[in-house]
């Protein structure tokens, strides 16, 4: 009879007796070694960054406690690896173990963190008093502070690229940015950011603004600023669905940009969920016999949802059905719940790190533009969210030709035969790079795939002037040519130093048309400027 453990699963999960016995023997042996080393004072400092300070090194009891925590974590993960269960359940177990370990780390508690204890003594308790004040302040805000939010203000030192809102409806404002070169390319660039975040991740400060970089290359840039639905809205936005976002959001933005620039086609760029929306909208347009887009850029975007990485642990029929019952006919998916979910994908960095620094050590986090943006989330209409969960993450219907019907038209991503630039980040935990690469197998035009270093956001926001990180490139995939497996692509790719932005700018220039004199005014007779960028929609904070 095999041993079992049951972390809230209805059926016990078994481990073969011989494997369990070996894990137990190894645990007891290593436990004894830790105790022996602690007695004679030869315990090394664990490699975990949490225990690197001098206070840990100089406190034998705390150091031993840290080693025992590391040992427990290693053995728990061996138990998960040995579990006789499906890989999906094993991934859920790994996620649960990770959450438990991150929450119980000795560094998280006053009584087991010698650094915190030393600071309390050195400050005569002021550090702890300040930490309690920080905690009470965050309770009042309803969220944990990750940065000094007083250091930034929209339109003053963040989201400051000059431009104007030239169109708005119930779903979005469309910003046209002012030219910064004497001449501009004829064909405009329309950017579709994710609707689960504010757009200004692409327009942070001038030195790391992707939007400003594109404008400085001579592109006429239009950008969608999605509305942030609020619980007290009364115009029915909480009942909006996927089709509404395609029609009234993406396709409307493309139509306005075409009208203002008098171009038959635009270049279009989508980031994360914005890329999924953009590809779906273009496929819908082409199903209706329209071809409004000349080239497509997808940044850390999922089109094929067969492998969504760690997010898989949240997706099953039970969870999706529950969300549909809650909100398929109306209501909002709150920004707070979305933010909490994403934070707990990396709890050590995005949760417990701040518990220790803000509350136990009484520190004020420094001003950081990316984390200011991260704290400024958006709500989502319930029907949109429920549709998205089922048709992408659960059933992966977008990747199936005709698997999704929108307005009576079958969506087929294979019809996207325009040149495409597909970017992924190598350490992305939200959109695994191999899954972003899978888009190359769905699109049918010429494709250029580029892999950048770092994660979902830091990999994208990597301005050339800082000369940081690196990226990998390989030969383009020809139109109609099958994409090689991701591992084969990486084997043939060349690693290049610095940002991927210049590579993209060089590629986009070949699809941007001739240069012409930059317009003296934004908008046109039908689409006059409504207000200056960044606009009013982006200023609405989720309650």
C-alpha positions in Angstrom: 0.0 0.0 0.0 1.5 3.3 -1.0 1.6 6.5 1.0 -0.5 9.5 -0.1 -1.0 13.2 0.5 -4.1 15.2 -0.4 -3.8 19.0 -0.7 -7.5 19.7 -1.2 -7.9 17.2 -4.1 -10.9 14.9 -3.9 -8.8 11.8 -4.7 -5.6 10.9 -2.7 -2.4 11.3 -4.7 -0.1 8.3 -4.4 3.6 8.0 -4.2 5.3 4.6 -4.7 6.4 3.2 -1.4 10.1 2.7 -2.4 10.3 6.3 -3.7 8.7 7.7 -0.6 11.0 5.7 1.6 14.1 7.0 -0.3 12.8 10.6 0.1 12.4 10.0 3.8 15.9 8.6 4.2 17.4 11.5 2.3 15.5 14.0 4.4 16.6 12.4 7.7 20.2 12.2 6.5 20.4 15.8 5.4 18.5 17.0 8.5 21.2 15.3 10.6 24.0 16.9 8.6 22.4 20.3 9.1 22.2 19.8 12.8 25.8 18.6 13.0 27.1 21.5 11.0 25.1 23.9 13.1 26.6 22.5 16.3 30.2 22.9 15.1 29.6 26.3 13.3 30.3 25.2 9.7 26.9 25.8 8.1 27.4 27.7 4.9 25.0 30.5 3.9 22.2 29.2 1.7 22.3 30.3 -2.0 18.8 31.8 -1.7 19.0 35.6 -1.9 16.8 36.0 1.2 19.5 34.7 3.5 22.6 36.5 2.2 22.8 39.3 4.8 25.4 39.4 7.6 22.7 39.0 10.2 21.9 35.5 8.9 25.6 34.5 8.8 26.1 35.7 12.4 23.1 34.0 13.8 23.6 30.2 14.0 20.0 29.5 14.9 18.5 31.6 12.1 21.0 30.1 9.7 20.0 26.5 10.7 16.3 27.5 10.4 16.9 28.8 6.8 18.7 25.5 5.8 15.8 23.4 7.2 13.3 25.5 5.2 15.3 25.0 2.0 15.6 21.2 2.8 11.8 20.9 3.4 11.1 22.7 0.1 13.4 20.4 -1.8 11.9 17.3 -0.4 8.3 18.5 -0.9 9.1 19.1 -4.6 10.6 15.6 -4.8 7.3 14.2 -3.4 5.4 16.1 -6.2 7.8 14.8 -8.9 7.2 11.3 -7.6 3.4 11.6 -7.4 1.5 9.1 -9.5 -0.9 11.5 -11.2 -1.5 13.4 -14.4 0.9 16.2 -15.4 -1.9 18.8 -15.0 -2.4 17.8 -11.4 1.3 17.7 -10.8 1.6 21.2 -12.0 -1.1 22.3 -9.6 0.7 20.5 -6.8 4.0 22.3 -7.7 2.1 25.6 -7.7 0.6 24.9 -4.3 3.9 23.8 -2.8 5.5 27.0 -4.2 2.9 29.1 -2.6 3.2 27.4 0.7 7.0 27.6 0.7 7.1 31.3 -0.3 4.6 32.1 2.5 6.5 30.2 5.2 10.0 31.4 4.4 11.8 32.3 7.7 12.5 35.7 6.2 8.8 36.6 6.3 8.5 36.7 10.1 9.9 39.0 12.8 10.7 36.1 15.2 12.8 34.2 12.5 14.4 37.0 10.6 17.6 38.3 12.3 17.9 41.2 9.8 14.6 42.5 11.0 15.4 41.9 14.6 18.7 43.8 14.3 17.0 46.7 12.6 14.4 46.9 15.4 17.2 47.2 17.9 19.2 49.7 15.9 16.2 52.0 15.4 14.8 51.6 18.9 11.7 50.0 17.4 11.1 52.8 14.9 11.5 50.5 11.9 8.7 48.3 13.2 6.5 51.3 14.0 7.0 52.6 10.5 6.2 49.2 9.1 2.9 49.1 10.9 2.1 52.5 9.6 2.9 51.2 6.1 0.6 48.3 6.7 -2.3 50.4 7.8 -1.9 52.7 4.9 -2.0 49.8 2.4 -5.0 48.3 4.2 -6.7 51.6 3.6 -5.7 51.5 -0.1 -6.8 47.9 -0.4 -3.5 46.8 -2.0 0.2 46.4 -1.3 2.5 49.3 -2.3 5.3 48.2 -4.6 6.6 51.6 -5.4 6.4 55.2 -4.2 3.4 56.2 -6.2 3.8 59.9 -5.4 6.8 60.0 -7.7 4.8 59.8 -10.9 1.9 61.6 -12.5 0.3 60.9 -15.8 1.0 63.6 -18.3 3.7 65.2 -16.1 6.6 62.7 -16.0 5.0 59.5 -17.3 2.9 59.0 -20.5 4.2 62.4 -21.8 4.8 61.7 -25.5 3.0 64.7 -27.2 -0.3 63.8 -29.0 -4.0 64.2 -28.9 -7.1 62.0 -28.6 -8.7 62.2 -32.1 -11.5 59.7 -31.5 -13.4 58.1 -28.7 -16.4 55.8 -28.1 -17.6 53.7 -25.2 -14.7 51.3 -25.5 -11.6 53.3 -26.2 -9.9 56.6 -27.0 -7.6 56.7 -29.9 -4.5 58.8 -29.5 -2.5 60.2 -32.4 1.0 61.2 -31.5 2.6 64.4 -32.9 5.4 63.9 -35.4 8.9 64.5 -34.2 10.6 64.3 -37.6 10.3 66.6 -40.6 9.1 63.7 -42.7 7.0 60.7 -41.8 6.2 57.4 -43.5 3.0 57.4 -45.4 1.6 54.2 -43.8 0.7 54.7 -40.1 1.3 52.4 -37.2 -1.7 51.4 -35.0 -0.8 50.0 -31.6 -3.3 47.8 -29.6 -2.1 47.4 -26.0 -3.7 44.9 -23.7 -7.1 45.9 -22.3 -6.3 44.3 -18.9 -3.7 47.0 -18.2 -3.2 50.7 -19.0 -1.6 51.5 -22.3 1.2 53.6 -20.9 3.5 50.6 -20.3 4.4 51.5 -23.9 4.9 55.2 -23.0 6.5 55.4 -19.6 9.2 58.0 -19.3 10.8 59.5 -22.4 14.0 57.5 -22.1 12.1 54.1 -22.1 9.0 54.9 -24.2 8.4 52.5 -27.0 5.9 54.9 -28.4 8.3 57.8 -28.5 10.9 55.5 -30.1 8.5 54.6 -32.9 7.6 58.3 -33.5 11.2 59.2 -33.6 11.8 56.7 -36.4 9.3 58.7 -38.5 6.1 56.7 -38.0 2.7 58.3 -37.5 1.6 56.4 -34.4 -2.0 55.8 -33.3 -2.6 54.0 -30.0 -5.7 52.6 -28.4 -6.3 53.7 -24.8 -8.9 51.3 -23.5 -11.7 52.5 -21.2 -11.5 51.3 -17.6 -15.1 50.2 -16.8 -16.2 51.1 -13.3 -18.9 49.6 -11.0 -20.9 52.8 -11.1 -21.0 53.0 -14.9 -24.6 52.9 -16.2 -24.2 52.7 -20.0 -24.0 48.9 -20.2 -20.2 48.6 -20.6 -20.2 45.8 -18.1 -22.1 43.7 -20.7 -19.5 44.2 -23.4 -18.1 41.1 -25.1 -15.3 40.0 -27.3 -17.0 41.0 -30.5 -17.6 44.5 -29.1 -13.9 44.9 -28.5 -13.0 43.7 -32.0 -15.5 45.9 -33.8 -15.7 49.1 -31.6 -12.1 48.9 -30.4 -9.6 47.4 -32.8 -11.3 47.8 -36.2 -12.7 51.2 -35.4 -9.2 52.4 -34.4 -7.7 51.0 -37.7 -10.5 52.7 -39.6 -9.9 56.1 -38.0 -6.2 55.9 -38.6 -6.7 55.0 -42.3 -9.1 57.9 -42.7 -6.8 60.5 -41.1 -3.7 59.4 -43.0 -5.7 58.6 -46.2 -4.1 55.2 -46.5 -5.8 52.0 -47.6 -3.8 49.9 -45.1 -2.0 50.4 -41.8 0.8 48.6 -40.0 -0.6 47.2 -36.8 1.1 46.1 -33.5 -0.5 44.2 -30.6 1.0 43.6 -27.2 0.0 40.6 -25.1 -3.9 40.3 -25.0 -3.8 43.3 -27.4 -2.1 41.0 -29.9 -4.8 38.4 -29.5 -7.5 41.0 -30.0 -5.6 42.5 -33.0 -5.1 39.1 -34.8 -8.7 38.2 -34.2 -10.0 41.5 -35.5 -7.8 41.3 -38.7 -9.1 37.8 -39.3 -12.7 39.0 -38.9 -12.0 41.9 -41.4 -10.5 39.4 -43.9 -13.5 37.1 -43.5 -15.6 40.0 -44.7 -13.3 40.5 -47.7 -11.4 43.5 -46.2 -7.6 43.8 -45.9 -6.9 46.9 -43.7 -3.5 45.8 -42.4 -0.3 45.6 -44.4 2.0 44.2 -41.7 1.5 42.7 -38.3 3.7 42.9 -35.1 2.9 40.7 -32.2 4.7 41.2 -28.8 4.5 38.5 -26.2 1.2 37.3 -27.7 -0.7 34.0 -27.4 -2.6 32.9 -30.5 -2.2 29.2 -29.8 -3.2 28.5 -26.1 -2.2 24.9 -26.0 0.6 25.7 -23.5 0.0 28.7 -21.3 2.6 27.9 -18.7 1.9 28.5 -15.0 -1.5 30.0 -15.8 -2.7 26.5 -16.7 -3.1 25.8 -13.0 -6.1 28.2 -12.9 -7.9 26.8 -15.9 -10.4 23.9 -15.9 -14.0 23.4 -16.7 -15.1 24.0 -13.2 -13.4 27.3 -12.8 -14.5 28.6 -16.2 -18.1 27.5 -15.7 -18.1 29.3 -12.3 -16.9 32.5 -14.0 -19.5 32.2 -16.7 -22.2 31.8 -14.0 -20.9 34.9 -12.2 -20.5 37.3 -15.1 -21.4 36.0 -18.6 -24.4 38.2 -18.6 -22.8 41.2 -17.0 -20.6 42.5 -14.2 -17.0 43.3 -13.9 -13.8 41.3 -13.4 -12.0 43.6 -11.0 -8.5 44.9 -11.5 -7.7 44.0 -7.9 -8.4 40.3 -8.5 -6.5 40.3 -11.7 -3.5 42.0 -10.1 -3.5 39.6 -7.1 -3.5 36.6 -9.5 -0.6 37.9 -11.4 1.4 38.8 -8.3 1.0 35.3 -6.9 2.5 33.8 -10.0 5.8 35.1 -8.6 5.0 35.6 -4.9 8.6 35.8 -3.7 9.3 38.8 -5.8 5.9 40.5 -6.0 4.4 39.8 -2.6 6.6 38.6 0.2 9.5 40.8 -0.7 7.3 43.8 0.0 5.9 42.3 3.2 9.4 42.1 4.5 10.7 45.5 3.3 7.5 47.5 3.8 6.1 46.1 6.9 8.9 44.3 8.9 11.7 46.7 8.0 9.5 49.8 7.7 11.0 50.9 4.4 9.3 53.0 1.7 9.7 51.4 -1.7 11.6 53.6 -4.2 9.8 55.2 -7.2 9.8 52.9 -10.2 7.8 53.7 -13.3 7.1 50.1 -14.2 5.7 49.2 -10.8 3.7 52.4 -10.7 2.0 51.2 -13.9 1.6 47.7 -12.4 -0.4 49.1 -9.6 -2.8 51.0 -12.0 -4.9 48.1 -13.3 -8.1 48.0 -15.2 -11.4 46.2 -14.7 -12.8 44.0 -17.5 -16.4 43.5 -18.6 -17.6 40.1 -17.3 -18.9 38.8 -20.7 -15.6 39.7 -22.3 -13.6 37.9 -19.6 -15.8 34.8 -19.6 -15.6 34.5 -23.4 -11.9 34.9 -23.3 -11.4 32.2 -20.6 -13.4 29.6 -22.4 -12.5 30.2 -26.1 -8.7 30.7 -25.5 -7.3 29.3 -22.3 -9.7 26.4 -21.9 -10.7 25.3 -25.4 -8.1 27.0 -27.6 -10.6 27.7 -30.2 -8.9 30.6 -31.8 -6.2 28.3 -33.1 -8.8 26.1 -34.8 -9.8 27.3 -38.3 -13.4 28.4 -37.9 -13.4 27.5 -34.2 -14.7 30.9 -33.3 -17.7 32.7 -34.9 -17.8 36.5 -34.7 -20.8 38.3 -36.2 -21.6 35.3 -38.3 -18.1 35.1 -39.7 -15.7 32.2 -39.0 -12.3 33.3 -37.7 -9.3 31.7 -39.3 -5.9 33.0 -38.3 -4.3 31.2 -41.3 -5.8 34.0 -43.5 -3.3 36.4 -41.9 -0.9 36.4 -44.8 0.7 39.8 -44.3 4.3 40.0 -43.2 4.6 39.4 -39.5 7.1 40.3 -36.8 6.7 38.0 -33.8 8.5 38.8 -30.5 8.8 36.8 -27.4 10.7 37.1 -24.1 12.8 34.2 -23.0 12.0 34.3 -19.3 8.3 35.2 -19.8 6.2 33.4 -17.2 2.9 34.7 -18.6 3.4 33.9 -22.3 6.1 31.2 -22.5 8.3 32.0 -25.5 7.7 28.7 -27.1 3.9 29.4 -27.1 4.5 32.9 -28.6 6.6 31.2 -31.3 3.7 28.9 -32.0 2.0 31.9 -33.7 4.5 31.4 -36.5 2.7 28.1 -37.2 -0.7 29.8 -37.5 0.2 32.8 -39.7 0.8 32.2 -43.4 2.8 35.2 -44.6 6.5 35.9 -44.2 7.4 35.8 -40.5 10.3 37.1 -38.5 10.7 35.7 -35.0 12.8 37.5 -32.5 13.5 36.3 -28.9 14.5 38.8 -26.3 16.1 38.3 -22.9 14.3 38.8 -19.6 10.5 38.6 -18.9 7.1 39.6 -20.0 7.5 43.4 -19.5 11.2 44.0 -19.0 12.0 42.1 -22.2 9.7 44.3 -24.2 10.6 47.6 -22.6 14.3 47.6 -23.5 15.3 50.9 -25.1 18.5 50.7 -27.2 20.2 53.6 -25.5 20.7 51.6 -22.3 22.4 48.8 -24.3 21.1 46.1 -21.9 20.3 42.4 -22.3 20.4 40.7 -25.7 18.2 39.1 -28.3 18.2 36.2 -30.7 17.4 36.3 -34.4 17.4 33.8 -37.3 16.4 33.8 -40.9 12.9 34.8 -41.7 10.3 32.1 -42.3 9.1 32.5 -45.9 5.4 32.9 -46.8 3.8 29.5 -46.9 6.8 27.8 -45.3 6.2 25.6 -42.2 7.7 26.9 -39.1 10.4 24.7 -37.5 9.9 23.5 -33.9 10.9 26.1 -31.3 13.9 24.2 -30.1 15.3 24.0 -33.7 14.8 27.7 -34.2 16.8 28.4 -31.1 19.6 26.1 -32.2 20.0 28.1 -35.4 19.5 31.6 -33.9 22.3 34.1 -33.3 22.5 36.0 -30.0 23.1 39.7 -30.5 23.8 42.2 -27.7 21.4 45.0 -26.8 17.8 45.8 -27.5 15.6 44.2 -30.2 14.0 47.6 -31.0 16.4 48.5 -33.8 15.8 45.2 -35.5 12.0 45.8 -35.4 12.4 49.4 -36.6 14.5 48.2 -39.6 11.9 45.6 -40.4 8.9 48.0 -40.0 10.5 50.6 -42.3 10.3 48.1 -45.2 6.5 48.1 -44.8 5.9 51.8 -44.0 5.8 53.3 -47.6 7.4 56.4 -48.9 8.3 59.4 -46.7 6.3 62.6 -46.9 6.1 65.9 -45.1 4.9 65.5 -41.6 1.4 66.9 -41.0 1.1 70.3 -39.3 -2.0 69.2 -37.3 -3.3 66.1 -35.8 -6.6 64.5 -36.8 -8.6 65.7 -39.8 -11.9 67.4 -40.5 -13.9 64.5 -39.3 -11.7 63.6 -36.4 -10.6 66.8 -34.6 -8.5 66.6 -31.5 -10.7 66.1 -28.4 -8.1 66.5 -25.7 -4.3 66.2 -25.3 -2.7 62.9 -24.6 -2.7 60.9 -22.4 -6.5 61.5 -22.5 -9.1 61.0 -19.8 -9.8 57.3 -20.1 -6.3 56.3 -18.9 -6.7 58.5 -15.8 -9.7 56.5 -14.5 -8.4 54.3 -11.7 -10.1 51.0 -10.8 -12.0 51.3 -7.5 
